[in-house]
Amino acid sequence: MTLNPTSKSITVLLVDDHPVVRAGYRRLFESTTDIRVVAEAGDGETGYALYRELKPDVMVLDLNMAGIGGMETLRRVKAHDPDARILIFSMYSNETMIQRVLQMGANGYLTKQGSPEQMIEAVRQIKRGQFYVDPKLVSGMVVANMTTINMREDPLSVLSKREFQLFGLLAEGNSTVQIAAMLSISPKTVGVHHTNIMRKLKLLNKAQLIRLAILCNVIEA
């Protein structure tokens, strides 16, 4: 669904796989005088295509979606447009995830437990070129300089961005073939990454991988 925004509106693309969530935030944004939802999508593939078509001022992006998921959508959008302004809106509230998506180029991070007022303020700040992360989520993070986030306490810091992405997908139970299809890479490449992940983290089996993912709050138990 698309709308014609006014010339002074902050244009927003909503990408979330829950129609009720999208409808709620559409109503929230349209209750303001300066924010307008120009389109919405229920999956990452559609969200990426709509971003390329519409070039909204801010993309509000969920992480946990079917298909390519939020992290791969973020990667694709930033590869297409390094200046894209993206607010991650997720159920996850752990610093590991926040650090990762900010390093991948996201401009802000809110959880679905945040207030509507925070969402409005986050969109406005990101449109102005600023970062916005809920202060409650960043007790140990240095948000002022996103390129120097302290990763010393993160056991997953040994993983590359792509490996971290695959780590999460593997922990969610996806097969090699499924991950290859999601990320548009070969199953062989997925296998190589999988081997490297297990080696770097000193894991012996998938059960240990899942347990570590739960301990690091990458997935829920």
ZAMARGU-4260 file (C-alpha; in steps of 0.2 Angstrom, whole numbers, plus 5000, padded with zeros to 4 digits):
<rodrens>
0) 5000/5000/5000 | 5007/5017/4996 | 5002/5035/4999 | 5007/5052/4992 | 5016/5061/5006
5) 5016/5080/5008 | 5032/5089/5003 | 5037/5092/5021 | 5033/5075/5028 | 5047/5063/5034
10) 5043/5048/5023 | 5043/5031/5032 | 5044/5013/5025 | 5037/5001/5038 | 5044/4983/5036
15) 5037/4970/5049 | 5029/4953/5046 | 5014/4957/5058 | 5000/4967/5050 | 4993/4973/5067
20) 5010/4980/5072 | 5011/4989/5055 | 4994/4996/5057 | 4997/5002/5074 | 5012/5012/5069
25) 5005/5018/5053 | 4991/5026/5064 | 5004/5033/5076 | 5014/5041/5063 | 4999/5048/5054
30) 4993/5056/5070 | 5008/5067/5069 | 5010/5082/5057 | 5027/5078/5050 | 5028/5060/5048
35) 5020/5050/5034 | 5020/5031/5030 | 5023/5029/5011 | 5023/5010/5010 | 5023/4995/5021
40) 5030/4977/5018 | 5028/4961/5027 | 5044/4953/5022 | 5062/4958/5019 | 5062/4955/5000
45) 5047/4967/4998 | 5054/4979/5009 | 5070/4980/5000 | 5061/4982/4983 | 5050/4996/4990
50) 5065/5005/4997 | 5074/5005/4980 | 5058/5011/4972 | 5053/5024/4984 | 5069/5030/4993
55) 5060/5034/5010 | 5068/5046/5022 | 5068/5032/5036 | 5065/5013/5035 | 5058/5005/5051
60) 5064/4987/5050 | 5060/4972/5061 | 5074/4959/5063 | 5064/4943/5066 | 5055/4940/5049
65) 5052/4925/5038 | 5062/4924/5021 | 5079/4934/5021 | 5075/4942/5038 | 5079/4959/5044
70) 5098/4958/5045 | 5100/4953/5027 | 5087/4966/5022 | 5098/4979/5031 | 5114/4973/5023
75) 5106/4974/5005 | 5098/4991/5008 | 5115/4998/5014 | 5124/4990/5000 | 5112/4998/4988
80) 5112/5015/4997 | 5125/5018/5010 | 5116/5034/5015 | 5100/5024/5019 | 5093/5029/5036
85) 5087/5013/5045 | 5078/5011/5062 | 5079/4993/5069 | 5063/4989/5078 | 5064/4972/5087
90) 5059/4961/5100 | 5077/4958/5105 | 5085/4969/5118 | 5102/4963/5121 | 5118/4973/5117
95) 5126/4960/5106 | 5112/4962/5093 | 5112/4981/5095 | 5131/4982/5092 | 5130/4971/5077
100) 5116/4980/5068 | 5124/4997/5071 | 5140/4991/5064 | 5131/4985/5049 | 5125/5003/5046
105) 5108/5004/5056 | 5105/5022/5062 | 5095/5017/5078 | 5087/5003/5088 | 5071/5002/5098
110) 5063/4987/5106 | 5044/4983/5104 | 5043/4987/5122 | 5047/5005/5120 | 5034/5019/5120
115) 5026/5026/5105 | 5034/5043/5109 | 5051/5035/5108 | 5047/5029/5090 | 5042/5046/5084
120) 5057/5054/5092 | 5068/5041/5084 | 5062/5044/5067 | 5064/5062/5069 | 5082/5061/5075
125) 5087/5048/5062 | 5080/5060/5048 | 5091/5073/5055 | 5106/5062/5053 | 5108/5057/5071
130) 5108/5040/5080 | 5094/5035/5092 | 5096/5020/5104 | 5085/5018/5119 | 5096/5023/5133
135) 5090/5009/5144 | 5098/4997/5131 | 5115/5005/5130 | 5122/5005/5148 | 5139/4998/5142
140) 5140/5005/5125 | 5148/5020/5117 | 5134/5027/5106 | 5143/5043/5102 | 5156/5034/5091
145) 5148/5019/5082 | 5164/5013/5074 | 5173/5010/5091 | 5160/5000/5100 | 5168/4990/5114
150) 5166/4971/5109 | 5178/4964/5122 | 5164/4956/5133 | 5155/4948/5118 | 5160/4930/5115
155) 5153/4932/5097 | 5165/4946/5093 | 5177/4934/5084 | 5164/4931/5070 | 5163/4942/5055
160) 5147/4951/5051 | 5142/4937/5039 | 5146/4924/5051 | 5136/4932/5064 | 5121/4932/5053
165) 5123/4914/5049 | 5126/4910/5067 | 5108/4917/5071 | 5100/4908/5056 | 5108/4891/5061
170) 5103/4894/5079 | 5085/4896/5073 | 5085/4879/5065 | 5087/4883/5047 | 5096/4871/5036
175) 5111/4874/5024 | 5099/4874/5009 | 5087/4886/5017 | 5100/4898/5022 | 5108/4898/5005
180) 5091/4902/4997 | 5088/4916/5010 | 5105/4924/5007 | 5107/4920/4988 | 5123/4911/4991
185) 5128/4893/4987 | 5125/4879/5000 | 5144/4876/4999 | 5148/4894/5004 | 5135/4892/5019
190) 5145/4876/5024 | 5162/4885/5024 | 5155/4898/5035 | 5147/4885/5046 | 5163/4876/5048
195) 5172/4893/5052 | 5159/4898/5065 | 5161/4881/5074 | 5180/4882/5074 | 5181/4901/5080
200) 5168/4898/5094 | 5176/4881/5098 | 5159/4872/5097 | 5157/4853/5094 | 5139/4852/5089
205) 5123/4861/5085 | 5116/4859/5103 | 5131/4869/5109 | 5128/4882/5095 | 5110/4884/5100
210) 5115/4885/5119 | 5127/4899/5115 | 5115/4908/5105 | 5102/4908/5119 | 5116/4913/5132
215) 5120/4928/5121 | 5102/4933/5118 | 5103/4930/5099 | 5088/4919/5100 | 5075/4916/5114
220) 5074/4899/5123
</rodrens>
